[in-house]
Amino acid sequence: MTAGAPDRLYFRQLLSGRDFARDDPFARQMVNFVYAIGDRETGEALLVDPAYGVRELLDALEADGLRCAGVLATHYHFDHVGGSAMGWDVEGISTLLEQAQVPIHVQRLELPWVVRATGVSEGELTPHDSGDVVEVGDVAVQLVHTPGHTPGSQCFLVDGKLVSGDTLFLQGCGRTDLPGGDPEALYESLTRRLANVPDGTLLYPGHRYSEEPSATMGETRLTNVCLRPRSPEEWLAMFGR
C-alpha cells in the first residue's frame, strides 16, 4: 500500500451463520470466516474464501461502496471455496464466477485440488508461487505458501495482518488427516515459513474456533499448543507418531 495512505485499506472479517448465510445451519456450525481486502479509493476488493452466501458477500461489498475484483483462496476444502461433501452442497467460487468474471488466485500446487472440489476449469484459476504479490488498487497482498493442511494451503499478509486460513488458528492448527494433509509439512510451515511474521502482526484465522476473532502472533505463540514443540519429533508425537 502506498506510504502515507493507511486509510485506503479496507479490511473486513465476516462470520458465516452470523454476518451472512444466517439461515444456513451448516454455515452456523462451521463458523467460517470470509475476509474482504480492498482499496477504498479505487473501490476494488478481494474476497478471501467466499463460500455459503456468495450473493450476500457481494452485496456486503456493494453496501460499502466496493466491488469484487478477485478471490484469494486459502485452500481447496468445500467450506472455503465451495463444493459438495458430507451430504451438503456449499456455494463458492463457481457461483461467484457466474455473477462476476474475476481472477481466482490459488497456490500452484492447490490448482488441481480446487478444480476437483469445485468443478471450475483450470483456465478460470490463476496459479501463484509463494512470495507472489496480488494487488487490489494500491493495496498489496503477499502470498505465503504454507503446506500441511493441504498441499497448496496459503496465507495472506497485508498491512500487519495475517489471514491464515486453516493453517493456524488462535488455538490449534489445521488437520492433517484429510486428503493431501501432511503433518511434517505443517510443522515446517508453522516453524519456518511463518517464523518471520512479527509478533505484532494480527492473526485472522479461517474459522472462529476461539472466543476472540483475532489475536497478535505474539499472543498466539505464547498460548497455542501447536506452536510449543521444539523439534519434528516432539511435533509428530502429538500425532501419535
N, C-alpha and C positions, 0 to 999 in steps of 0.2 A: 504494500500500500504506500502511496506517496507520502513522504515525510511531511509532518506538519498538518496532515489532514485526517486525524483519528476519527472524526465524526462521520467519515464516509462509510466506515464499516457498518454493515447491517449483519447482525448475528442473532438468530432466534432458535430456541430449543422448544420443540413441540412434542408432547407426550401422547402416544396413541391411547385411545379409550377415554381421554380426558379433554385434550385440546382439539382432537379430530377423531373421526370414527367412533363417536360416543355410543352408538347403538350396536357396535360390533363386540360381542362378548369375547371373541378371541383376541381382538386388539387390546381390550382391557386386561386380559390375562397375561399377554406377552409384554406389556409395558415397554414397547419400543420407543426410542427417541428418534425423531426426524429433525434434522437441522437445516436452517436456511442461512446461507452466507452470501452477502451481496454488497453492492456499491450503491449507496443511497443517491449519489449524484447521477449515475447513469441509469439507475432503475433496473439493473440486472441482478439476478440472484441464482445461486446454485442450490439445489436440494440434495441433501445427503440422505441416502437410503429411503426414498419415498415409497412407502407401502401403505396398504389399507385404503384410506380415503384420499385417493390421488386428486380428485377434483377439489376437495376441501383444502388440500395443501396449496394447490394453485390459486384458489380463491383467497387463502390467507395472505399469500404474497401480493395479490392484486389489491387487497384491502390496505396493505402497507405501501402501496404505490410502486410495486416491483413486478417484474415478470420473470418467469423461469427461463434461464439461458443455458441450462445444462444440469446434469446429475453427476454427483460423486457417489460411487458405490463402494462401501467398505468390503463387502464380500457377497457370495452368491446365495446365501440362505434366503428362503422364501419370505421370511418375516422382515427382510431388509430390501429385497428387490422384487418381490412378488413371485407367484408360482403356486404349486399345489403340493401339499404334504399333510400328513396326519388327518386326512379327510377334510381339509379346509382349502378353499381357493382364496388366495390373497392378491389383491390388486398390487401392481408395481410398475416397473418401467415399461412394460408392454402397453399398459393402459395409458401411461403418461405420453408415450410416443404417438398414440392415436390423437392426442389433443395438442401436442407441441413437439415439433421436429427439432430436437436439441441433442447435443452430444451427450453420450453416456460414458463417463470416464471410469474405466476399470483397470485394475492391475493386470499386466500382461498374462501372468500365469493363471489368473482367475477367469480369463475370457471364455474358454470352453465350458467351464462350470456354469457361468452366467447364461450362456446360450442354452445349455441343457435345462437349467432350472426355470427359465422364463419364456423360452420359445422365440426370443428375438434373434435376429441373424447377426453374424459376426460383423457385417457391414454397418450395422446400427450401433456398434460399440467402438469406443476409442481407447485402445490399449496404451498403458503407460508403464514406465520403469520407475523404480524408487529414486526419489530426488527430483522428479519432474515437477514443474510448477504449472498449475492451471490458474489462469487469470479470469476474473469476472469484473468487468470495468477496470478500475485501478487497484483492485484487491487481489493479492497473490496468495494462493493456497499451495503449500508444499505437500507432496505425496510421499509417504513413508511406507515402504513395503514391510509388513510385519507378519510373516507366515507363521503358521502353527494351528490356529483355529481352523483355517483353510489355507490352501497353498498360496493364494493371492490376496489374503487379507491385507488391507492397508489402512493407515491412519492419516489424518489431515492436520497440518499445522498452519494456523493463521492468527497473526496478531496476538501472540501469547496464549493461544488456546490450542488444545489437542483434542480433536474429535477421534475417538479411539475405536468405534465400532464394538465388536465383540473380542478384541484383542485384550483389553484391560478394562476392568470395572473399578469403581471405588473400593469395593470389597470383592476380591476374586478376579478371575480371568476367564477367557473363553474355553469352552470344552474342546477336547482333542479326540473324542471317541466317535465323532461323526465322520462321514466320508471326506477324505482329504486332510483330516486332522493329524497333527504331528507334535507330540509333547516336547521333543528335543528342539524342534524349530521354534516352538513358542518360547522356550527358555531363552534361546538366542535372541528372539525379538524383544523380550522383556528386559534382559540384562545387557544387551549390546545395542540393538537398534534404537531403543528408547532411552538408553542411558544418558545421552547428551541433552535430553529435554530438560530445561532448567526447572528447579524446584518451584519457582513462582508461576509456572505455566498452569493454567486451569485445565483440568481433565474433564471432558464431556463424553460419557460412555454411550454405548448403543442401547442400553436398557436401564430402567430405573430399578436396580436391584438393591438399593440402599436408600435410607431416608432422605439424604441430601441428593440433589440432582447433579452436583458437580463438586469438585474439590481441587486443591492445588496438588501438583505432582509431589511436592514435599510432604504434604499430609498423607497422601496415598502411599508413599514409600515407607512411612512410619507405621501405618496401620494395616496394610494389605498383606495377608499371609502369603500370597503368591509371590511377593517380592522379597521374602525372607531367606529362601535357600541361597547358599553361597557357593554352591557347586552343582554341576549337572547331576551328580549322584544324589545329593540332597533333594534336588528338584524331582528326579524320577522316582524317588522313594515316596513322594506324595501321590504318585500314580500306581503305587504298589509294584514298582519295577526294581 
